[in-house]
């Protein structure tokens, strides 16, 4: 068993190390920025920890151009972009997307043009290897004054409220009203498999992949949080927060790292379509790991291709998304 696995399996030790890693990251970053006032305030947060509460309270009185912004960095994902954007904009209440293009050579820019023209997408060309975390940190700086909340997600991650009458943006507002001491909301994955598809079927992702692993399979989370409390990102799963705060799940339990050890999916979760069909998963494997620049192995398909539970939670949105795509494409 390697050191990382030992840490992952020891929650108290892992949380302790993450706590101090965040503190040092913030202090070093603030020193380099020569922001000595905030550096001092952040140092005080070790013994006086209401900074996040104060910031969230102040922000609750302000008006922002956007209530919720999504950030993603993609490479050659043009075939999936329409569905992902339309679903989260039309059904979940996301009003702005920052799309970082990591050297795509497919039709990504052409697909995004209508969204850019409509003001829904801000497009940033972002070349290089291992650029995901740099893109996320750049996005935090860009949205601090323009959005109330920001989320960081991949093209295969679809946010799904359990209550069909709730939108994501309303869940996030309710969460911060209940837990103003939080930096962000940690949302857990439910991992979907191939649905026994060997190759990419026609139609939407959300209508073709209706089988997943059990609720207890993988405890990874992604984040939606307050960008004015974030200082940067050193993981795709969680940012570095000021004032020694951290993510919490919908029940208020602290989530300091990439895993929610008290996994809660009874209000909202992420439908994570990691594999899709076998052929699509092999294409993903060829791209490598975004944060490390290292290749994946084909074994990951067989490890994550879980099809144990039938789950049609997103079928209720399929007709809405298809109609939204059609209407936007019919614009002159």
N, C-alpha and C positions, 0 to 999 in steps of 0.2 A: 504494500500500500504506500503510495507516494505522500509527500508532505501536504500537498493540497487536499488530498482526500482525508487525511487525518484532521486537518483544520475544519473542513466542511462537516465532519462528523462530530466535532466538539463545539457546540453552539456557543458556550460561554467564552471559551478561548477565542473563537473566531470573532465574536462580537467585540471583545476587548481589543483585539488587534485592529479591527475595522474602525473602532472609535478613535483610537490614537492615530491611525493612518489618516483619517479624514482631518483631524485637528492639524497634523503636521502639513498635510497638503494645503490646507487653507492658509495657514500661517506663512508658509514659504511663498505661496502664490501672492498673497497680499503684500508681503515684503518686496517681492519683485515688481509689483505694481506701484510700490511706494504709497500704498494706501494705509498709512500708519494709524489713522483714526479707527478704521474698521478692523485693523489688525489688533488693536488694543481692545476693542469691544468684543471681538471674537475670543480673545484670550480670557476675558472676564466671564465668558459663557460657561467655563468649566465650573464656576461656583454660582453663577447667576444666569439661569438658562431660560429667560423669557423672551429672548430676542425674536424667535420664530413667531411666538404668539403676538408680539407687538407688530411685526411686519405683516402678518396675515390680517390682523385687525385693521391696520392702516389701509391695506389694499382692498378690504371689503367695502370701504367707503369711496373708492375711486372708480372711475369709468375707464375702460380700456377699449381700444378699437376692436380687439378680438377677445372672446372669452376663453377659447381653447385653440391652441396651435399644435399641430403634429409635425414632428421632425423625422425624416428618414434619409438614409444614404443608400443608393441603389446602383447596381451595375447590370445593364442588359435585362431589365425587368419590364420593358415596355408592354409586353403582353398582359401583365397583371395590373398595371397602374390605374386604368379606368375604374375597374371594380373596387379597388382598395380606396381610391379617393372618393368616388361617388357614394360608397357605403358609409364612410365615416362622415362625409359632409352632409348627406341627405338624411341619414338615419340616426346619426350619433351627435350631430350639432357641432362638428369641428368646422371652424370658419376660416382657417388658414393652414397651409401646408408649406413647410420649407423642405424642398426636395434637393438633396445634394447628389449630383451625378458623378459617379466615380468612373469616368472614362468609358461610358457606354458607347457601343458602336452599332446598336440596333435602332429602333424607331422611338426611343425614349423621348427625345426632344420634340419630335412631331406629335406624339400622343399628348404631351404636356402643353402644347401651344395653346389650345383652347382654354385650358385652366389658367395659364399665365395671362392670357388676354382678358379673362374674366376677373382677374385679381385674386383668384383662389389659391394659386400656387406661386411661390417665389422660387425661382430656379437658380441654383448655384452650381457651377461646374467645379468639381473638387477632385482633381487627379492625384494619383500616387497610391502607394501601398499602405495598408494598415491605417486608413484615414477615418475610420468610423468615430473614434473617440475625439479626434480633432474636430470633426464636423459637428458633433454634439456640443462641444465646448464653444465653438464658434456660434452655434445657434442660440445658446443661452445669452450670449452678449447681444445678439441681434434682436431678441424678443423681449428683453427686460422691460422696455417701456411700452410695448405694443400689445402684450397678451397677458391675461390674468393667470392662465395655467398653460403649461407646455408638457407634451408627452413625447417619448422617444420610442419608435416602433419600427419593425421591419415589414416588408411587403407581404409576408406570410402570417402576420398577426392581425386578427380582427377582434376588436373589443365587443363584448357581448353582455348586455345587462340581462339578468334573469327575468326581470319584469318588462314585458314588451312595451309598456306604456311609459317607461323611463328612457330618457336620453342620457348619454354618457356625461354631457356637460352638467346636467342637473345632479347626477350622482356625485360628481367631483365637488360641486358647490356644497352639497349636503355634508359631504365628508369633512371638508375644511370648517364648516360651521360647527361640527361636532368635535373635531380634533384640531384646534388652531395651533397646537404645539407641534404639529407634524410639518415636515418639509415637503412631503409628497405622499401620494397614495400608491402603495404597492399592489399590483394586480397580477394574479397568478395565471399561469398557463394551464390549459387543458390541451393535451397533445393529440392531434389528429393524425391518422395513418393514411395509407394509400387507397383505402376503400377497395383494395384488390385491383386497382387500375395499373396496367403495365405501361401504358402510354397516356399522354395528355388527352382527356376527353373534351368534347365541345361543351360550351356552356361556362358558367361561373364556378369559381372555386367553391363558393359557399353552397352550391347545389350539388356538386359532384363528390364532395368528401364529407360523409355523414357517419363515419365511424372513428372512434378515438380510444385512447387508453383510459384506464380507470382514473377516478378523481385523485387518487393518491400517487399517480405516476408523475414524477418530476415536480419539484417545488419551486422552480424558477419564477421570478417576477419581472415585470417591467414597470416603469414609473410614469406617473403624471404628477407634476408638482408646481410649486411657485418659483418662477425663474429668478426672482429677486433674492431668494434665499440660497440659490445655487451659485457655486463658484466655478464649476467645471465638471467634467466627467472623466472618471478613470475606470469605468465599467459600462458596458451597454445596458446593464440592468439597474444601475442606480447612480445618481450624481454625488458630487461632494457638496455637502450643505454647510453653510455657516451656522454659528450658534450651537454647534454640537448636536443639532437635531438630526432626524433621520426619517425614512419612510415609516408609514404604519399601514396595516391592512384595514379593510372596511370595519373590522371590529375594534380597531384602536390598538392592536398589538404591534409593538415595535418590529420593524424589518430593517435591519441595519446593512444587510448585504444583498447578494443575488438570490437568496432563498427565503421563502416564508415558511419557517418551521411550524407555524400554526396556520397552515394553508387554509384560506377561506375563499370559497367560490359561490357563496349563497346569495350575493348581491350582484356581482359582476366578475367576469373572468375573460381571459383571452383565448379565443379559438386559434391555436397555433398550428397552421398547416405546414409543418416542417417538411414532410416528405413529398406530399402530393403523390403523383404517380411515380412508379419506379424510375421511368426515363427522366422525369423532371428532377428527381432527387439526385440522379447521377450527374446531371448538369450542374446542380448546386454544389455537389461534392468537388467537381472540377474547379470551381472558383476558389476554393479554400476558405479558411476562417478569416472573416473580415478584420478582426482585431489583432490577428497574429501573423497573417500572411503565410500561414503554413497549410499544407493540404489536409483535407479530411480523407478518411479511408471509406471504402464502400461498405464496410461493416456497419457504419452508422445507420444506413438505411434499414438493415435487418434489426438493429437494436431499437430503433424508434418507430418502426412500422407497426404500431399498435392499432388494432381494429376490434377491440373487445366490446365497446359500448356504442350502441346506436344513438346518435345525437343530431337532431335536425333543428337545433336552436336558431340557426340563421335562415332557414327556409322561408320564414315569414317575411323576410326582407328582399327576397329574390326579385319579385315582380317590381318592387319599388326601385331597386337599383337598375334593373334592365330598362325601365321606363325613363329613369333619370339619364342614363347613358344615351338613349335614343334621342331624347329631347335636346341634350347638349350638342350631339353630333348633327342635329337637324338645323341648328342655328346657322344663319348665313355668314 
